[in-house]
Amino acid sequence: MPLERLFAFGNAFVLPFWALLILAPRWRGTRLLVHGPLAPVVLGGVYVAMLLASLPAPEGAGFFSLYQVMTLFTDPRAVMAGWVHYLVFDLFVGAWAARDAQRVGVPHLLLAPCLLATLLVGPVGLLLYLALRAALTRRLGLSDAA
């Protein structure tokens, strides 16, 4: 599959999961689809395929300096793997935030902007949610213990 088509597929694939998280957080289908293994398995498979397709890495590529990472991302397949990495991890974080918000009583109307931010700029959405959670629960800890 051409990378542009795979890129479009990945983006289109995650959007229904995000829509369910934002628009129907307590629906049984959301629990089954978003909090189940479908998205991580599909996107994880694409990720592994892109990683393997990008081997061997370009000369000088690696993870121990900015230059090495920039060299790694001169290969479009490595960039695609990186993009899928963002897609699956951002969705995972959004799904966790939604479950956690329900567990600790964060109103969904306040959570929704955090989820949208997580979709668009992952760590910003997570920070917004953590700040909201701390403000509403007066707790900084993230343990499941009450």
C-alpha positions in Angstrom: 0.0 0.0 0.0 1.4 3.4 -0.9 2.5 5.4 2.2 0.0 8.3 1.4 -2.8 5.8 1.4 -1.6 4.2 4.6 -1.3 7.7 6.2 -4.9 8.5 5.2 -6.1 5.1 6.5 -4.4 5.5 9.9 -5.9 8.9 10.4 -9.4 7.8 9.2 -9.1 4.6 11.3 -8.7 6.4 14.7 -11.3 9.1 14.2 -14.4 6.9 15.0 -12.7 5.8 18.2 -12.1 9.5 19.2 -15.7 10.3 18.3 -17.0 7.6 20.6 -14.8 8.8 23.4 -16.0 12.3 23.0 -19.6 11.8 22.1 -20.7 8.5 23.6 -18.3 7.8 26.5 -20.6 5.5 28.5 -22.1 3.6 25.6 -21.4 -0.2 25.7 -20.0 0.0 22.2 -17.4 2.5 23.3 -16.3 0.2 26.0 -16.0 -2.7 23.5 -14.4 -0.8 20.7 -12.3 2.0 22.3 -11.2 0.2 25.4 -10.8 -3.2 23.7 -7.8 -4.5 21.7 -9.0 -3.5 18.2 -7.2 -0.2 17.7 -3.9 -1.1 19.4 -3.7 -4.5 17.5 -4.5 -2.9 14.1 -2.2 0.1 14.6 0.4 -2.0 16.3 0.5 -4.3 13.3 0.9 -1.3 11.0 3.7 0.1 13.2 5.6 -3.2 13.2 5.2 -3.5 9.4 6.6 0.1 9.0 9.4 -0.6 11.4 10.5 -3.7 9.5 10.1 -2.0 6.2 12.4 0.8 7.2 15.2 -1.6 8.0 18.1 -1.3 7.6 18.1 2.2 9.0 20.0 4.9 7.1 23.7 5.3 7.9 24.1 7.4 11.1 20.5 6.8 12.3 19.7 6.1 15.9 18.1 7.3 19.1 21.0 8.8 21.1 21.2 12.2 19.5 18.9 14.6 17.8 21.0 14.2 14.6 20.6 10.4 14.7 16.8 10.7 15.1 16.7 13.3 12.2 18.7 10.9 10.1 16.3 8.0 11.0 13.4 10.1 9.8 14.9 10.7 6.4 13.2 7.4 5.5 9.4 8.0 4.8 8.7 4.5 6.2 10.3 5.5 9.5 8.2 8.7 9.5 5.1 6.6 8.9 6.0 4.3 11.8 6.5 7.4 14.0 3.1 8.8 12.9 1.4 5.5 13.8 3.2 5.6 17.1 1.5 8.9 17.8 -1.9 7.7 16.7 -1.9 4.6 18.9 -0.4 6.2 21.9 -2.6 9.4 21.8 -5.7 7.2 21.5 -4.4 5.0 24.4 -3.9 8.1 26.6 -7.3 9.5 25.6 -9.0 6.2 26.4 -7.2 6.1 29.8 -8.3 9.7 30.6 -11.9 8.9 29.7 -11.9 5.8 32.0 -10.1 7.7 34.8 -12.5 10.7 34.5 -15.5 8.4 34.9 -13.8 6.6 37.9 -13.0 9.8 39.8 -16.1 11.8 38.8 -14.7 14.4 36.3 -17.7 15.7 34.4 -17.6 14.7 30.7 -18.3 18.2 29.5 -15.1 19.3 31.1 -13.2 16.3 29.9 -14.2 16.6 26.2 -11.8 19.6 25.5 -9.0 17.6 27.1 -9.7 14.7 24.8 -9.8 16.9 21.7 -6.5 18.4 22.7 -5.1 14.9 23.2 -6.2 14.0 19.7 -4.5 17.1 18.2 -1.5 17.7 20.5 -1.2 14.6 22.8 0.9 15.8 25.7 -1.0 19.1 26.0 -4.3 17.2 26.3 -2.8 15.0 29.0 -1.5 18.0 30.9 -4.9 19.7 30.7 -6.6 16.6 31.9 -4.2 16.1 34.8 -4.6 19.7 35.8 -8.4 19.4 35.6 -8.4 16.2 37.6 -6.2 17.7 40.3 -8.4 20.8 40.6 -11.6 18.8 40.9 -10.4 15.9 43.1 -7.8 17.8 45.1 -5.4 14.9 44.6 -2.2 14.7 42.6 -1.7 11.0 42.7 -2.9 8.7 39.9 -3.1 5.4 41.8 -6.4 3.5 41.6 -6.6 3.5 45.4 -9.1 5.9 46.8 
